[in-house]
């Protein structure tokens, strides 16, 4: 009897190991194997080096288990027929006392433990509450079983959309993950056309790349148009549909390869972090049993507005007035004026339009993500993060601003093609008075009408304020002959925007309102004057101006300078905007600080959120 009890205890301790080993010998379907075995990861290198004897013992128990099951089944058949009731309730049979001797007790103990173990694992696979059980079991086993969250090891796949404004936050996230979790294996997915660009950008040395085939010309795009930067504005929307149409098969194959490579000698696939515009990855990840999280490269305020307007088209109500207040469905108290919407959005008045249907599909898929990460901070969007979590019933993690993860040195060293221009810009700023310069940039993808650029340049020169105008593309700046009075620097090419905004000479930022630009400006306490040009930029403008009070919305052309004068002037409005910008800058700095008394374990809330996310994945 004592021997039998000891056997049962031993089986409890080795249940996880035996399940893993048994599955390797049995013909379970691949997906079922991975669901059951996913909770237990063997580090056989460590086993062979340190605990190889325990491995041999485990294999010996496997054969004993097989013999024991055979003996037990023989006993059942001989003493009462072969049936489920005889196996499940054998202890209730009148002749069971005959079995409570020698090996039969051990066999019954094993069968009970094994059945309970399988039932438990099926429950855990769907209930997600096995972490305590797995943790306790791993402490008891001590045979090289590596439970993932104890070591933090594993593969994390990052998949940004093919746009510079989306690639940069993913690379920044890679920097942050690499610094905080050096044992993670980070893999970034991209297309062959984007890979050379990404390799030139700041990225962790350990970051690996995987290329998915993508042929732009198959979708009516120029042959070299692998990103939105290479496209004229009227073709940008096509690349979203092209990615959704062509990338899923190769993406599925790549995930399956990563899963097939999971063995005792390689790290497990922990999770996929995909871009918000690649939400079609959600059903594929669900099918393959991969933890999928969505990284939003915009904030929850803007995305809630943006998705609601695209899906519901509240502006298609027959009214024509540009100043009409339009209620945003699903966001009580939030309104928008028709003139604030992008021209593309105003032109679409039917939910059958492909653009509206695309946003609807992406939103529906994203709502099925296991978690959402946001390139924002609680200090600026906590109510909207909480509202998203409640309405979508999914975990939210504010992990931004992400751009601070890549050091200034890494940014300078990564792109030789603009180092000369960067040095020129910074040297020019060094010669200007504090808070005197207007920095002008409208992003990498947007195009302001040429006549408006000329008008804006003339107004800047007339106002007499020094300005630095950054234009990554040739058509993002006025022609050289338009400059007459001087007083500014026209930087034609890529510039280190974060370093420029951090410079003490910059007093205001005239921007298109892209989220990356807004975050960088707020982080360094520079008031933002926003001239929205497309996408969710009008939503960002509403957040900055009406909610945060850290900027102003610009009118078209020369009137935009009225907003610049307002935020840089000595009036009460200007003083209040600058005060709020400084407060937000301090809050954003604290959010990503490594030592912050207000956060758990001495780190800022955004870093705490990232730690919580990694813990949820690896548990």
PyMOL commands that set and color helices and strands:
alter all, ss='L'
color gray80, all
select helices_A, chain A and resi 2-25+30-37+44-50+52-78+84-88+90-92+96-99+102-127+131-141+148-151+164-180+192-200+216-219+228-230+233-246+248-260+276-278+281-288+300-312+338-340+343-347+354-366+378-392+402-405+408-414+416-430+450-463+474-476+480-482+497-502+515-523+537-548+557-568+572-591+600-602+605-618
alter helices_A, ss='H'
color red, helices_A
select strands_A, chain A and resi 41-42+145-146+154-159+184-191+208-212+269-275+292-296+325-327+335-337+371-374+395-398+437-441+467-471+488-492+506-511+527-530+551-553
alter strands_A, ss='S'
color yellow, strands_A
deselect
rebuild
show_as cartoon
